[in-house]
Amino acid sequence: MTQTYCILLTINDASRKWAKTHYFEFDNPNFGNKKRESYLLSRALLLHTLKTYFQISEIPEISYSQHQKPEFKDHSLSFNLTHSKYFVGLIISDETNTLGIDIESIIARKNPLGLLQRTFSNNEICWILNREDHISTIKQSEPQLSLHNQEMVRFFLLWSAKEAYLKADGRGLQGLNSLNLNPQQSSINGDLTNGTLLLTTLQTCDIDDPLSSLALYLPKDLLTTFNTLELSITHNHQALFKPLSISWAYQLLEDKKPPN
């Protein structure tokens, strides 16, 4: 049976100390502070997972596609990583699969109208704003548009969904114009086939931290077998994998493509 895992690590003092203690080889002082931390924690999470579930003692050589999608050069495992201010996320499978993951902190962004126009289709914008206005009408009537809480949540859920899909696709922003999400119909129309997007929000233990959006892209046949876990750091800086119960708020399935 295929082993597929989605694993989340909360970024805090305990996880930083654990990574620096057990995986200090990934702590690169030549990086800036932000990149240094994300590299350390993401590589520590990846290697700890490889050791625990796949009996691999070091990270295999990583190569990059034309559009900088990372993959193991001489290994059948597939993986994708993401990091935000509060979480590091990993999706990994012991077979060659099309996988993507994205996490975003749900916080106010400057010029949301501009971001909506550049990033989303009109149908997607209508879902985010929960109304039927055409984007040109919104632009004329609300040039200083701001998003309330639930609109912000829907905005970042779709943002993460697009990021996860495009990371799985491997083309990055070059594939954006060919991707259309329809949350009203729970469907995806894009260049990949036989996959699904799972969307939800996350909260750290600290209630003062904002919500985060989480999106996974994976093949439909993995839906009943993949496991969602948390890498939890104990008081003595040991790491334990624990089952993580996630209630997925939305599931989008790829539309069937017409025959050639």
N, C-alpha and C positions, 0 to 999 in steps of 0.2 A: 504494500500500500504506500502511496506517495506520502511523504512527510512534508507538510507545509505549515509554517508558523508565521503569525503576526505577533511581534514582541515589542512592548513599549517599556521605556526606561524614563523615569521622571528625573529631570535635571535639578539637583539640589546639592548641598554640601556633602551628603553621604555618598551620592553616586560619583561626585567628582573625586572624593578621597579614595573610594574603591578603585576607580579607574587608574588614578595616579599610583596607587599601591601595587596593583596586580598587573597593570598593563602600561607601565611607565615608558615602554619602548615607543608608544604612540604619542607621547607628550613632546611635541616638537617646538622648542623655544624659538625657532626661526619664523613661525607663523605669528600673525597678529592674535590678540587675545581671543576674539570671537572664533576665528578659524581654528586656533589651537584647541579650544575646548570642544568644538563640534567634532573635530577630527579624532581627538582622544576618546570621547564618549562613543562615537559611532563605531570606531574600530574595536574598542573594548567590547561593545555589545555584540558586534559581528563575530569576533573571535571566541568569546565566551559561548555563544550559541553554537558555533561550529564544533567546539570541544565537547559540549554537553550532548548535543543531539545527532551529530554527524561523525563523531570520532576523528575529527580533523584537528591537528595540533597547531597549525599555523595558517594564516590567511593565504590561500592560493594566489598566484600572480593575477593581478587585475589588469584587464585591458579595457579600452574605451572605444565605443563605436564612433562613427563619423560625427555623430551629434553628442558625443561625450556621455553616452549611457555606459555605466560600468558593468563589467561581467567578468567571471573567472575565465582566464584564458584557456586553461586545459582541464576544465572540470565541468560536469553536467549540472551542478547546482545553479539555481537562479536566485537572484536576490535584488532588493532595492532598499535604499536607506533614505530617511528623511530626518531633519532636525528642526526644531523651533526654539523659542526662548525657554520653553518648559518641558519639552519632551524630545527624546530620540526614538524613532520608530524603525523597525526592520520587518520586511516580509521576505521569506526565504523558503525555497522548495528544493527537494533533492532530485528533481527532474528539470529539464529545460522547459520552463514555462514563461508566459508573458505576465510579468508582475509589476505593479506600481503602488507606491504609498506616498501620501503627503499629509503633513500636519501643519496647521497655521494657527497662530494666536488671533482670537477674535477681538480685535481692537480697532478703534476708529482710524480711518485712513484719510489723508487729504484728497480733496477733489473726487469724491465717490462717483459723481456723474461721469467724469472723464474715464475713470476706471471701468465703470459699467459699459460705456460706449466702446472702449478699446478691447474689452475682454469677453463680453457676452452678446449673444444674439438677442433680438427683440423678445422672442418667446421666453428666453432665460431671464431677461430683465423683468418681464411681467410677473414671472414666478417669484423672483426675489422681492419685488415691491408689492406683490399680492394685488395686482390690478391689471387692467386691460389697456392702459394708455400706450400709445406708440412712443418710442424713444424720442422722436422729434417733438411730440406734444409735451413730454416731460421736460425736455430741454428748454422749451419756450416758456413753460409755466413755472418751472422751479430751477432757475439757473444756479442757485446755491443749494441744491438738494443735499439733505443730510439723511442718514439712515437711522431708524430707531432700532431697538434691540433685536427684534425678531428678523427685521430686514438684514441687519448685520450678520446674524447667524446664517440665514439663507445665502447671503452673498459669499461668505467664506466656505460654506459647504460646497457650493458650486465651484468656487475657486480651487479648493482642494481636489474636488472631483476631476477638474480639467488637468491639474498638475499630475495627479496620479495616473490618469489615462495617458497623458503625453509622455510621462516618464516610462510607462510600460511600452508605448508605441516606439519610443527611442528617438523620435525626431524633435522633441522639444517643441518650441514655439512654431516651428515650421509646419506642424500638423494642426495648428489651432483652427485654421479656416475650414478644415475638413471635419471638424468635430462639432456636433450639436447635441446638447443634452435636453431632455424633455422630462423634468420631474413630474409634471402633471400626468404623463402617460407612463412613467417609470421606464423610460427607454433611452438608449444611446444610439446615435447614428454617427459612425466614424469609420476609420480604415481597418480597425481590428475586427476580429470575428470571434464568436463563442465565448465572450467574456461578460463580466458584470462589475459594476461599481457598488461598493457598500459605503454609506455615508453616516456619520454620527458626530456628536460633540463629546469632548472630554473635559474633566475637571481635575486639577491636582488636589492634594489633601489640604492645601492652603486655600481657604475660601476667598482670600483677597486676590488670588490669581484669576485672570479672565478665563472664560471658556476657550477651548481650542477646537478646531474642526479637524476631523480625521476622515480620510478617504482611502479605500483600497481598491485596486483593480486586479482581478484574478480570473482565470478560466472558470466557467460555470461548473465544470465537473469537480472542482476542488471545494465547492461551497459546503458540502456535507462532511468534509474530512479535515479542513484546516483548523488549527488551534490558535486561540488568542491567549497570549500570556503576558504577564508583567514580570520584569526582572527587578526583584525587590532586594534592597540592600539592608542587611541586619545591623544591629548596634555595634557588632565587632567587624564590620566592613566585609562581610561575606555576601555573596550574591546568590539568591534563590529564585528559581523560576516558579511562579504561581499562576494558576488558571485565572484569567481575567474575563469576567462576564460583561459582555458589551451588547447593548441593545441597539441594533442598527436602525436608525431613523428612516433611512431611504435605501432602496435597492433599485438600481437601474440596469436593465438588461439590454444587450445590443439587439437592434432591429435585425430581422432576417434580411439579408441582401437579396435583391432580385437575381434570378439566374442570368448568366452571361448569354 
